[in-house]
Amino acid sequence: MGELSRLLRTNDYGVCFNTLCALEGALQEKRWHYLHNKDKEELKRFFESLG
């Protein structure tokens, strides 16, 4: 999430949590619905830090 994290923090893209999950799923080549709970929890913490 390094480069993506930097871009999201420096630009207001209006990204929602589900979009972050979809992007992570794409990086892992799987549907975001099938991400591990650990990954979703990490994304949730990241998303909340953007606030």
C-alpha positions in Angstrom: 0.0 0.0 0.0 3.0 2.3 -0.1 2.4 4.4 -3.3 -1.4 4.0 -3.1 -1.2 5.2 0.5 0.8 8.3 -0.4 -1.6 9.2 -3.2 -4.6 8.8 -1.1 -3.2 10.9 1.8 -2.1 13.8 -0.5 -5.2 13.9 -2.7 -8.9 14.0 -1.9 -10.3 11.3 -4.1 -13.4 10.7 -2.0 -12.5 7.0 -1.7 -14.8 4.8 0.3 -13.8 1.7 2.3 -15.3 -0.6 -0.3 -13.2 1.0 -3.0 -10.0 0.4 -0.9 -11.1 -3.2 -0.5 -11.7 -3.5 -4.3 -8.2 -2.1 -5.0 -6.6 -4.5 -2.6 -8.5 -7.4 -4.0 -7.3 -6.4 -7.5 -3.7 -6.4 -6.3 -4.2 -9.9 -4.8 -6.1 -11.0 -8.0 -9.3 -11.9 -6.1 -12.7 -10.4 -5.4 -12.6 -8.0 -2.4 -15.3 -10.2 -0.8 -12.7 -12.9 -0.4 -10.0 -10.8 1.3 -8.8 -12.2 4.6 -10.3 -10.6 7.7 -6.8 -9.5 8.7 -6.4 -7.6 5.4 -9.8 -6.0 5.8 -9.0 -4.9 9.3 -5.7 -3.3 8.2 -7.6 -1.5 5.4 -10.2 -0.3 7.9 -7.5 1.2 10.1 -5.9 2.9 7.1 -9.2 4.2 5.9 -10.0 5.7 9.3 -6.5 7.3 9.4 -7.4 9.2 6.2 -10.3 11.0 8.0 
